[in-house]
Amino acid sequence: MDGPDADDRQDTAGRAGAANGPGAAGQADAANGPGAANGPEAAGRTGAANGPEAGLADAANGPEAAGRPGAAGRGNPGERPNRNVARGEATRGQLVAIATRMFAERGYEDTSIEAVLREAGVSRGSLYHHFASKEVLFEAVAEEVETSVGAQTVAAASGSAGPVEALRAGFLAWIRLAGDPVVRRILLIDGPSVLGWERWRAMEERHALGLIRAVLQLIADEGKLRPESVATLANILLASVNEVALLVARSDDREAAMQSGADAIDELLQRLFTRPQA
C-alpha cells in the first residue's frame, strides 16, 4: 500500500515526467494503441475519431492530389492531430476503467498510482498528462460512476404513470444502486472523504438536483405542490434519499437496509403528494 507520502512522491515524479512535453506522453500513448482502452466508452470514442472524418480525409486527397508533387507524402494535415486525440482519449478511457475497478475492489487508500500504471501498461508521464494526481483520477472515476447512476435512475423512472410515480421510481432505483459494490465504494464510502463533503455534495447536485427540480415542477403544475416550494423541496428530497443511500452502503445487512429505506421513501412521498380524502 502506498500512503499519502508515497503518492505525493509519485505525483512529483509524474509532473517532472510530464515536463518533457506532450510528445513524451503521446509516444507512451502510441505504444498502447487505440485498442488498449477498456470499456465501450473509450472504444466508441476511439472509433468515432477514426471514422467518417478519416474517410473524408482520404477522399480529399483524390485523383487530383496524385498529380501534385509530394502530395502522397504529405497526406491530410488534420489527420495526425485527429489520431493523436484518439490515442489520448483511448488512454484516458483505459486509465479510468482500470482505476474504477481497482478503487472499487481495494478502496482509495489501498490503490496506488504505481498499481494503476502497472495494470494499464502506460508511462507515468502519460497518466499525468491526463490526471494531475491520484485524487484527480478518483474524481474522474466518481464522475463517470455518477453519470451511470443518473442514466439508470432516469431509465427506471421512464414510462411511469405520472411525475410522483417517476420520482418514486428514480429514488428507489438509487437506493438499490447503493448496494452495488462499485457505487457503494466509490460514491458512498470513499467519495465524501476523498473529495470532501462540499465537493461530493456539489457533484451530487450537478447530476441529480436538476432532474428532481424538473419532476417537482411537473407535480406543482398538477396542483399537488406550491410552485414556490419546488427549489427548497428538491434539496430536501435529494438530501433525504442520499442519507438513505449512505445508510444502505454502511449497513451490515444491506438487503434489509434497502427495503427499510425504500419503505421510508415511499411513505414520505405518499404523505407529501397524496391529498387527503374529503
Secondary structure as UniProt FT lines:
FT   HELIX           4..18
FT   TURN            19..20
FT   HELIX           22..32
FT   HELIX           34..36
FT   HELIX           40..49
FT   HELIX           52..66
FT   TURN            69..70
FT   HELIX           71..74
FT   TURN            77..78
FT   HELIX           79..106
FT   TURN            109..110
FT   HELIX           113..120
FT   HELIX           124..130
FT   HELIX           134..157
FT   TURN            158..159
FT   HELIX           163..177
FT   TURN            178..179
FT   HELIX           181..183
FT   HELIX           184..190
FT   HELIX           191..195
FT   HELIX           197..204
FT   HELIX           205..209
FT   HELIX           210..221
FT   TURN            222..223
FT   HELIX           227..229
FT   HELIX           230..250
FT   HELIX           254..273
//
